[in-house]
Amino acid sequence: MKTGTIVILAIVGALLLFGGCGAVNFQRGAVTAEENIKGKWANVESEYQRRSDLIPNLVNTVKGEANFEQTTLENVIKARASATQIKIDPANLTPEKIAEYQAAQGQLSQALGRLLMVTENYPNLRANDAFRNLQTQLEGTENRIKVARNDFNTATQGFNTLIRRFPNNLYSGFMGFKEKGYFKSDAGSEKAPEVKF
């Protein structure tokens, strides 16, 4: 064999060896990062489920107030039903699917916000220990949801960076790794609420 052919074969062999090792290392890292996202997504769903589980108790407590606005309660019940019907496969966390999930949860958040605002007109309800306890639990759950969403976004950022960085971007499409979506702020949240005295 000629020296040139041996050199070319050695270079090709080295590229295949190092490229193969790089692909294997990338695949291992990407699987780990993707599983981390799935775990974080499960935490997000768990916190939203916690909120959803509190709502029937809240609605029943509020129903006890004689003249409470029925449409407000019905809106909360409908929004809860809508939000609990949307499920996302953790393997398919596309930006569109996350936006759909977030929109349904946002409608529930708005309905709950209206419910809690209306309760201000009912001093007996505000004095009710069960109602105050549920209100405190909801506030805590909203904070936990925020933390879970932030953790999910951090994990998603790590995964998306991993699969887009060179040379990993050469492997990611071939191995079926696609960018994941993020939770974003709700539409209109960039505008400060108007305060009137």
GICORZI-V179652 format. One record per backbone hydrogen bond with DSSP energy under -1.0 kcal/mol. CO is the residue of the C=O (numbers start at 1). NH is the residue of the N-H. If there is no record, write none. Layout:
# GICORZI-V179652
co/nh
CO/NH
CO/NH
This chain:
# GICORZI-V179652
co/nh
2/6
3/7
4/8
5/9
6/10
7/11
8/12
9/13
10/14
11/15
12/16
13/17
14/18
15/19
16/20
17/21
18/22
19/23
20/24
21/25
22/26
23/27
24/28
25/29
26/30
27/31
28/32
29/33
30/34
31/35
32/36
33/37
34/38
35/39
36/40
37/41
38/42
39/43
40/44
41/45
42/46
43/47
44/48
45/49
46/50
47/51
48/52
49/53
50/54
51/55
54/58
55/59
56/60
57/61
58/62
59/63
62/65
65/68
69/73
70/74
71/75
72/76
73/77
74/78
75/79
76/80
77/81
78/82
79/83
80/84
89/92
92/94
93/181
94/98
95/99
96/100
97/101
98/102
99/103
100/104
101/105
102/106
103/107
104/108
105/109
106/110
107/111
108/112
109/113
110/114
111/115
112/116
113/117
114/118
115/119
117/120
118/121
119/122
122/126
123/127
125/128
128/132
129/133
130/134
131/135
132/136
133/137
134/138
135/139
136/140
137/141
138/142
139/143
140/144
141/145
142/146
143/147
144/148
145/149
146/150
147/151
148/152
149/153
150/154
151/155
152/156
153/157
154/158
155/159
156/160
157/161
158/162
159/163
160/164
161/165
165/169
167/170
168/172
171/175
172/177
186/189
188/191
